[in-house]
């Protein structure tokens, strides 16, 4: 069977992260949503996404296809339903189309389909804040998926370890003189990752391949550091997609960072309002601030955005794609894509300058900045200009 992951109605609620990727390529837990599905289905997937992203993530259609809403993560009950889908059947969860069977070039009319209810509990990432608030459950599921019937590398004796049975270290990982407390949740240490001396870690926590924790880092779970990232200072209940750096002191809490982000030394974000009120976040669809239902909610930063030393982010701040921020004082809590500046004023971050920085940053990780990457960012620049003053 051919499986295709489609963005679904949640796509706009997952901006700014879905400006630069399909919903399927959001990381939560240890793996991206796509990686979860491909491991469980034991096959590759393709994508239905926005037109400007489809050159980089094309759809591959065959005679028979199962279409899966990528905002829904796999569960045993959902997987069983998918494997038993027949032609002209669709699975729904409330108003959302979760999955359906389609033939190549079929014009889908759901009113003519047999409509099935999603069985079991839905595990959906419907809002940006779900990425960190549901990270514990996703991390536990991924830990079980990745470590089933496998044996961890030995944890060096120099470490202070609690809950050894809940710690898994891949080949090539290096951990010395750290405290690993997995009593409240698992700790996963990816291939060739490094945890330097003096780090204090409380699970659940995932450090993905080729990433590092700097000396003395303090990590409170559930937290995920995606591949090829560097993290120092204090981090609490946050998700870093990958290829991003928070290499120095400073606090990051209840936050999500995309790829190719960099936080300058002593950058801090607030994750709790002084009056303890519910946090609101910028909603790209309504162009207003939406209720999150959360008391703790920090920073949402899109791909390629960066900030200088001593930057201060207020509670519930959304930063778009490819912004460069600096200066003293609290920044506004919605910063459009391709913004340059700080509390003293913002100007437009010119694309050629932004592309030059992106190319240098990606080359440092031996990844080429391709024409399709440039085209995606150019589209985002045009799409988001209405929010730049």
HURAVEN-V181393 format. One record per backbone hydrogen bond with DSSP energy under -1.0 kcal/mol. CO is the residue of the C=O (numbers start at 0). NH is the residue of the N-H. E is the energy in kcal/mol with one decimal. If there is no record, write none. Layout:
<<CO:NH:E> <CO:NH:E>>
This chain:
<<1:65:-2.9> <2:45:-1.3> <3:67:-3.0> <4:47:-2.2> <5:69:-3.0> <7:10:-1.4> <10:13:-1.2> <12:127:-1.2> <13:16:-1.0> <15:18:-1.2> <21:24:-1.6> <22:25:-1.8> <23:33:-2.9> <25:32:-2.2> <30:27:-1.8> <31:35:-2.1> <32:36:-2.1> <33:37:-2.8> <34:38:-2.1> <35:39:-2.1> <36:40:-3.0> <37:41:-1.2> <37:42:-1.2> <45:4:-2.8> <47:6:-1.7> <49:52:-1.3> <49:53:-1.1> <52:56:-2.1> <57:46:-1.2> <62:103:-1.6> <63:1:-1.1> <64:101:-2.9> <65:3:-2.6> <66:99:-1.9> <67:5:-2.7> <68:71:-1.9> <70:124:-3.2> <74:78:-2.8> <75:79:-2.0> <76:80:-2.0> <77:81:-2.3> <78:82:-2.3> <81:84:-1.4> <85:88:-1.2> <87:113:-3.1> <88:100:-2.0> <89:115:-3.5> <90:97:-2.9> <90:98:-1.4> <91:117:-2.4> <92:95:-2.5> <95:92:-2.6> <97:68:-3.2> <98:90:-3.5> <99:66:-3.0> <101:64:-2.5> <102:105:-2.1> <108:111:-1.9> <109:112:-1.1> <113:89:-2.5> <115:91:-3.3> <122:72:-3.3> <126:129:-1.2> <127:130:-1.5> <128:132:-2.4> <129:133:-2.3> <133:137:-1.8> <134:138:-2.7> <135:139:-2.2> <136:140:-2.1> <137:141:-2.4> <138:142:-2.6> <139:143:-2.1> <140:144:-2.0> <141:145:-3.0> <142:146:-1.8> <143:147:-1.1> <146:149:-2.1> <155:158:-1.6> <159:179:-2.8> <161:181:-3.3> <162:165:-2.3> <163:166:-1.8> <165:186:-2.4> <167:188:-2.7> <168:152:-2.6> <169:172:-1.7> <173:194:-2.8> <176:197:-2.9> <177:159:-2.7> <178:200:-2.5> <179:161:-2.8> <180:202:-2.8> <185:204:-2.4> <186:167:-2.5> <187:206:-2.7> <188:169:-2.9> <189:192:-1.8> <190:209:-2.0> <192:173:-2.6> <193:212:-2.4> <194:175:-1.4> <195:198:-1.3> <196:215:-1.4> <198:178:-2.8> <199:218:-3.1> <200:180:-2.8> <201:220:-1.1> <203:222:-1.8> <204:187:-2.7> <205:224:-2.9> <206:189:-3.7> <207:210:-1.5> <208:227:-2.0> <210:193:-2.5> <211:230:-2.3> <212:195:-2.0> <213:216:-1.8> <216:199:-2.9> <217:234:-2.6> <218:201:-2.2> <219:236:-1.9> <222:205:-1.9> <223:239:-2.4> <224:207:-3.0> <226:242:-3.2> <228:211:-2.4> <229:245:-3.3> <230:213:-3.2> <232:217:-3.0> <233:251:-2.0> <234:219:-3.0> <235:253:-2.4> <237:223:-2.5> <238:256:-2.4> <239:225:-2.4> <243:229:-1.5> <244:262:-2.5> <245:231:-3.4> <248:265:-2.0> <249:233:-2.3> <250:268:-1.4> <251:235:-2.5> <253:297:-3.0> <254:238:-2.1> <255:300:-2.5> <256:240:-2.7> <258:303:-2.5> <260:244:-2.3> <261:306:-2.1> <263:266:-1.5> <264:309:-2.9> <267:312:-2.5> <270:296:-1.5> <272:275:-1.9> <278:291:-1.7> <280:289:-3.5> <282:286:-1.8> <287:282:-3.4> <289:280:-2.3> <293:278:-3.0> <296:315:-1.3> <297:316:-1.9> <298:255:-2.7> <299:318:-3.4> <300:257:-2.2> <301:304:-1.3> <302:321:-2.6> <304:261:-1.3> <305:324:-2.4> <307:310:-1.0> <310:267:-2.4> <311:330:-1.9> <312:269:-2.5> <316:299:-2.8> <317:334:-2.9> <318:301:-2.3> <320:337:-2.4> <322:305:-2.8> <323:340:-2.3> <324:307:-2.3> <332:317:-1.8> <334:319:-2.6> <337:348:-2.7> <338:323:-2.9> <339:346:-2.8> <340:325:-1.8> <341:344:-1.8> <344:341:-1.8> <346:339:-2.7> <349:353:-2.4> <350:354:-3.4> <351:355:-1.8> <352:356:-2.0> <353:357:-2.4> <354:358:-2.5> <355:359:-1.9> <356:360:-2.8> <357:361:-2.5> <358:362:-2.2> <359:363:-1.5> <361:364:-1.2> <361:366:-2.4> <362:365:-1.9> <369:373:-2.1> <370:374:-2.6> <371:375:-1.9> <372:376:-2.3> <373:377:-2.5> <374:378:-2.1> <375:379:-2.2> <376:380:-2.5> <377:381:-1.9> <378:382:-2.8> <379:383:-2.1> <383:386:-1.6> <384:387:-1.2>>
